[in-house]
Structure formats: structure tokens, C-alpha cells
Amino acid sequence: MVIGATGQIGRAAVTALARDGWEVTAASRGGRRDDGWPAGVRTAALDREDDTALAAAVGDGCDVLVDIVAYGADHARQLTELAGRVGSAVVISSVSVYEDDKGRGFDTQSEPDGFPAYPVPIPENQGTARPGEATYSTRKAALECELLAAGDRLPTTLLRAGAVHGPYGRTPRELYAVKRNLDGRRRRILAYGGASRFHPVSVHTLAELIRLAAARPGSRVLNACDPDAPTVAEIVRAIDVVMGARTEDVLVDGPPPSPTVGDTPWSVPLPVVCDMSAAERELGYRPVTRYADRLPETVASIERHLAGKDWREAYPAMARNYGDLFDYAAEDAWLSS
């Protein structure tokens, strides 16, 4: 069973599992079917927050439960209560749980000198945020702690995902460059010299890791990122190639010169790059794709979803999370100065 099956990651995971020979039930709030799924995939309507509905959907049991949308200690307890009926689980977590050796993490990045200085690459035994209910990072940490503590009853592979990319995303970072190209912007301002690295992960990489973990049950935490971690400048230039755009990058040596100038969804003052050797060792993972290989489908998905809409209407979560990504007046004023 895959919970969150019609989301960005779930669609690819269902396809990978079905093609690997699993009998898959794709559970989502609407119970919809994706056109790309094999014919044998079953669907189920499920409210993730309803304990009774979840238990009923699992029914007599399943060999593997894949949870794309689990978040916080309560969701972890929902899963552990099903331990007698579920053979093992694969659950999506996030690299945002990591803290550096001074206790800095994603939750402190807006503070003075608050951005974490992670080792490059980050291993899975790096320290993490204290479990709690206050933030996304602390709730993902709580999810991990609850599930790992119950590993003897419900073996669970937790996949710490990087910056997810692929079609059907609600917050596609690639929107930053795609919309600029569609709007005919020919100069692009990049903070930190365009050298920021925030490790991405394709939905296809995640689907492959899910497929491998389903066949190799265990209680473990693994990083889940692509084999490459391109810089911001490399990412936006690769998008230009896909779209046939010619753009000049104006590189800023340091942080964004103002809140809406030079910042991107990947811009970080220090690298966030994860070690994938544990997944290779424990699951037999081998890279199935690289970032640039999957850009055409991501760009096409964004273009379709943007067509005829204001970007805030098309991607409201993006607007909430990142603010005004397209303050062209502020950019032009800065360039003129």
C-alpha cells in the first residue's frame, strides 16, 4: 500500500513498485488513478488523518506500507499501531532534520550566523534536530524517533529526501528559472556567486530507493538524493538549455543584496550535500538518473500548469514558502544602480 499515491513522489513510487511485481494499492484522499500506472494497480480513497479509515484500508494486512506523507509523532504512532498487520514500512523523511556540530539547522538559518555548516557530504550519523511539534524539521525528527524505536515490531526504512524535483510538484524550485524565461528576462541575479548547492532528488531516484527498500526490509535511516549536486548556476543554465533560452547570469559575491533580489529556492551560503554511500551499501542502490536528465519533464509540467494563470494561483504553496520570487522592478532597480 502506498499512502499519498497521487502526489509528486507517490505517482513514481506506485509505478516502480508495480513494475517490480508488487500488487499495489494506491491510497490517496481522492482515490484517483494516474494514467501512467500499470493496469493492475488498485486505488483507495483515504483520509490520512483518520486512524479508523487507515486501519480499514490496510485491512487484513500488507507486506509493505509506503508512507509518502507521514509527518510527526502522531502519524508514526498510526503506523506502529498497525505493526501486527504490516510486514515493513518505507517512510519519507527530510534532510531538514540535520543539525551541524553547533546545533544549527534549517530552523536557525534566518538568525545571524545561523546557517548550518554541515560536513560535505553529510552522513546519516550527523546530529539531528530535537524531536518536537514546533517546526517541520522537529516534527520530521519526531517521526523518525518514534519509528526507529519501534523497529523490532515494524522494520522501517526512513528516506531523508533532499530538494525534490519532478512533474506534479506543488513547490517546484525550477519555477524560478522557468517563469523568468517565459517572461523574457535575459539577466538573472544569483547570490553567493551562483555556487550554492542544495542537494536535489528526483522523484525517480526516490522511487528506486523505495523499490529497493521494499524488497529489503530493515530498521534504518538513509539519505535520499541524486548522484550529483549541481550549483544554482548549473541548474538554471541547464533549464535554459531545455527551454532554448539565452540568459546572462549576474553573480553577487555574497548574500542577496535585498530580500527579493538575487535569492533563489536553492540559494544557501554553505553547501547542503548528502552522502549516498549507505544506500549503495545497504540497498544495493545505483544511480538511475541525474538532475539534468529529468529537467525536460519537470519544465514541461510547470509550463502546462502555469498556462493562462498567475503564478501565485498556479503555485500558492510556492508563494507562501518563498514570497515574491519575481520582483522584476526591484531587480531592474538594483541592476541600474
C-alpha positions in Angstrom: 0.0 0.0 0.0 1.2 3.5 -0.9 -0.2 6.4 1.1 -0.1 9.7 -0.7 -0.1 7.9 -4.1 -1.2 10.7 -6.3 1.3 13.2 -5.1 4.6 14.0 -6.8 6.6 11.2 -5.2 3.7 8.8 -4.9 3.0 8.6 -8.6 6.5 7.5 -9.4 6.7 5.1 -6.4 3.5 3.3 -7.4 4.8 2.8 -10.9 8.2 1.5 -9.8 6.6 -1.0 -7.3 4.0 -2.3 -9.8 6.6 -2.8 -12.5 8.8 -4.7 -9.9 6.0 -7.2 -9.5 4.2 -5.9 -6.4 0.4 -5.9 -6.1 -0.1 -2.2 -5.3 -3.0 -0.4 -3.6 -2.6 3.4 -4.3 -4.3 5.3 -1.5 -5.0 9.0 -1.7 -7.6 11.5 -0.4 -9.4 11.4 -3.8 -8.7 7.8 -4.6 -7.8 8.8 -8.2 -5.8 6.8 -10.7 -2.8 8.1 -12.6 -2.8 7.4 -16.4 0.8 6.2 -16.2 0.2 3.4 -13.7 0.1 -0.2 -14.8 -3.5 -1.6 -15.2 -3.2 -3.9 -12.1 -2.8 -1.0 -9.6 -5.8 -0.8 -7.3 -6.9 2.5 -5.8 -8.4 3.5 -2.5 -9.8 6.8 -1.1 -8.2 7.5 2.3 -8.1 10.5 4.7 -4.5 10.2 6.1 -5.7 11.8 9.4 -8.4 9.2 10.1 -7.0 6.4 12.2 -10.0 4.2 11.6 -10.0 4.7 7.9 -6.3 3.9 7.7 -6.7 0.7 9.7 -9.7 -0.3 7.5 -7.7 0.4 4.3 -4.8 -1.8 5.5 -7.5 -4.5 6.2 -6.0 -7.9 6.9 -2.6 -6.6 6.2 0.1 -5.8 3.6 3.7 -6.8 3.2 4.9 -3.3 2.8 3.4 0.1 3.6 4.9 3.1 1.9 4.0 6.4 3.5 4.9 9.5 1.5 3.0 12.0 3.7 3.8 10.9 7.2 4.6 13.9 9.4 5.2 14.0 13.2 4.8 11.6 16.1 1.1 11.1 15.7 1.5 9.7 12.2 4.3 7.5 13.4 2.1 6.0 16.1 -0.6 5.4 13.5 1.8 3.2 11.7 3.2 1.4 14.7 -0.3 0.5 15.8 -0.6 -1.4 12.6 2.6 -3.4 13.2 0.8 -6.7 13.5 -0.6 -6.3 10.1 2.2 -4.7 8.2 5.4 -6.5 7.3 7.6 -3.5 7.0 7.4 0.2 6.1 9.2 2.8 3.9 8.6 6.4 5.0 9.7 9.7 3.6 11.6 12.0 5.9 13.8 15.0 5.0 17.4 16.3 5.1 16.0 19.2 7.1 16.3 17.2 10.3 20.1 17.6 10.2 22.0 20.0 12.6 25.6 20.9 12.5 28.1 20.4 15.3 27.0 23.7 16.8 23.3 22.8 16.9 22.4 25.0 13.8 19.9 23.6 11.3 17.2 24.7 8.9 15.3 26.2 11.8 18.1 28.6 12.7 19.1 29.7 9.2 17.3 33.1 9.4 19.3 34.0 12.6 22.7 35.9 12.4 25.3 33.3 11.7 22.5 30.7 11.9 23.1 28.7 8.7 24.5 25.3 9.5 28.0 24.3 8.5 27.4 20.7 7.5 30.2 18.3 6.6 30.4 17.7 2.9 28.9 15.2 2.3 26.5 14.7 5.2 26.5 11.2 6.6 23.4 9.7 8.2 25.0 9.7 11.7 25.2 13.6 11.7 23.2 15.1 14.6 19.6 16.0 14.1 17.0 18.4 15.5 15.4 17.6 18.8 12.0 15.9 18.2 9.0 18.1 18.8 5.9 19.7 17.3 7.2 23.2 16.7 8.5 23.1 13.1 8.7 20.9 10.0 12.2 19.8 11.0 11.4 18.9 14.6 8.2 17.0 13.5 10.1 15.0 10.9 12.7 14.2 13.7 9.9 13.1 15.9 8.5 10.9 13.2 11.9 9.2 12.8 12.4 8.7 16.5 9.1 7.0 17.0 9.5 4.7 14.1 13.1 3.7 14.9 12.1 3.0 18.5 9.5 0.5 17.2 11.9 -1.1 14.7 11.6 -4.5 16.4 7.9 -4.5 15.7 7.7 -2.6 12.4 11.0 -2.5 10.5 11.0 0.9 8.8 13.3 2.4 6.2 13.3 6.2 6.6 14.4 8.1 3.5 15.8 11.6 4.1 14.9 13.4 0.9 16.7 16.3 -0.5 15.2 19.1 -2.7 12.6 17.1 -4.6 12.2 17.7 -8.3 9.9 16.2 -11.0 6.5 16.7 -12.5 3.3 17.4 -10.5 5.2 19.3 -7.7 3.3 21.9 -5.6 6.5 23.8 -4.9 8.8 23.3 -7.8 12.1 25.2 -7.3 12.6 25.2 -11.1 9.7 27.6 -11.4 12.2 30.4 -10.5 14.0 29.9 -13.8 11.1 28.6 -16.0 8.9 31.7 -15.4 11.8 34.1 -15.9 12.5 32.5 -19.3 8.8 32.6 -20.3 8.7 36.2 -19.3 11.7 37.0 -21.5 14.0 38.0 -18.6 17.5 37.9 -20.0 19.5 38.9 -16.9 19.4 36.7 -13.8 20.9 37.8 -10.5 22.4 35.0 -8.4 23.6 35.4 -4.8 26.7 33.6 -3.4 28.3 33.7 -6.8 25.8 31.2 -8.1 27.8 28.5 -6.3 25.1 27.4 -3.8 24.5 23.7 -3.6 21.3 22.2 -2.1 21.3 18.5 -3.0 18.3 17.7 -5.2 16.5 14.3 -5.5 14.4 13.2 -8.5 11.1 11.5 -7.8 12.6 8.7 -9.9 15.5 8.4 -7.6 13.1 8.3 -4.6 11.0 5.7 -6.4 14.1 3.5 -7.0 15.1 3.8 -3.3 11.5 2.9 -2.2 11.5 -0.1 -4.6 14.8 -1.4 -3.2 13.8 -0.8 0.5 10.5 -2.6 -0.1 12.5 -5.7 -1.1 15.0 -5.4 1.7 13.1 -4.7 5.0 15.1 -3.2 7.9 15.1 -0.5 10.5 17.3 2.2 9.2 17.7 5.9 8.1 19.2 6.6 4.6 19.9 9.8 2.7 17.8 10.0 -0.5 19.4 12.3 -3.1 20.6 12.3 -6.7 24.1 11.2 -7.6 25.0 14.8 -8.4 24.6 18.1 -6.5 24.8 20.9 -9.1 25.2 24.5 -8.2 22.5 27.1 -8.7 24.3 28.5 -11.7 24.5 25.0 -13.2 20.8 24.3 -12.5 19.5 27.5 -14.1 21.8 27.1 -17.2 20.5 23.6 -17.6 16.9 24.9 -17.6 18.0 27.5 -20.2 19.2 24.6 -22.4 15.9 22.7 -22.1 13.9 25.9 -22.9 16.2 27.2 -25.6 16.8 30.4 -23.7 19.9 32.7 -23.7 20.4 34.3 -20.3 23.2 36.3 -18.7 23.9 35.5 -15.0 24.9 38.4 -12.8 26.8 36.9 -9.9 26.7 38.6 -6.5 29.7 37.8 -4.2 27.8 37.2 -1.0 24.2 37.1 0.2 21.2 38.6 -1.8 21.6 42.4 -2.0 17.9 42.8 -1.0 15.1 40.4 0.1 13.7 40.0 -3.4 16.9 40.3 -5.5 19.4 37.5 -6.1 17.7 34.9 -3.9 16.6 31.6 -5.3 14.9 28.5 -3.9 18.3 26.8 -3.9 20.4 29.7 -2.5 22.3 28.8 0.6 25.5 30.3 2.0 27.1 26.9 2.7 26.6 23.6 0.8 23.9 21.0 1.8 25.2 17.9 0.1 24.4 14.3 1.3 26.4 11.1 1.3 24.7 8.3 -0.6 27.1 5.5 0.2 24.9 4.0 2.9 22.1 3.4 0.4 24.5 1.8 -2.0 25.8 -0.4 0.7 22.5 -1.4 2.4 20.1 -1.5 -0.5 22.4 -2.1 -3.5 21.3 1.3 -4.8 22.9 2.5 -8.0 22.0 5.9 -9.7 19.1 5.7 -12.1 19.1 9.3 -13.3 20.9 12.6 -12.9 19.4 16.1 -12.3 19.7 17.4 -15.9 18.3 14.2 -17.4 14.9 14.8 -15.8 14.6 18.5 -16.4 12.6 18.3 -19.6 9.6 16.6 -17.9 9.8 19.0 -14.9 9.9 22.1 -17.2 7.0 20.8 -19.3 4.9 20.1 -16.2 5.5 23.6 -14.9 4.7 25.2 -18.3 1.4 23.3 -18.5 0.4 24.2 -15.0 1.3 27.9 -15.5 -0.6 28.3 -18.8 -3.0 31.2 -18.5 -2.6 31.6 -14.7 -0.9 34.0 -12.3 1.9 32.1 -10.8 0.5 32.6 -7.3 -2.7 31.0 -8.4 -0.9 28.1 -10.0 1.5 27.5 -7.1 0.1 29.0 -3.9 2.3 27.0 -1.7 5.4 28.3 -3.6 4.2 31.9 -2.9 3.7 31.2 0.8 7.1 29.5 1.2 9.3 31.8 -0.8 7.5 35.1 -1.0 7.8 37.2 -4.2 10.2 35.3 -6.4 9.6 37.6 -9.4 10.1 41.2 -8.2 11.3 42.4 -11.5 11.0 46.1 -10.6 13.4 45.6 -7.6 15.8 43.6 -9.8 15.9 46.2 -12.5 16.4 49.0 -10.0 19.4 47.1 -8.5 20.9 46.4 -11.9 20.5 50.1 -12.9 22.3 51.2 -9.7 
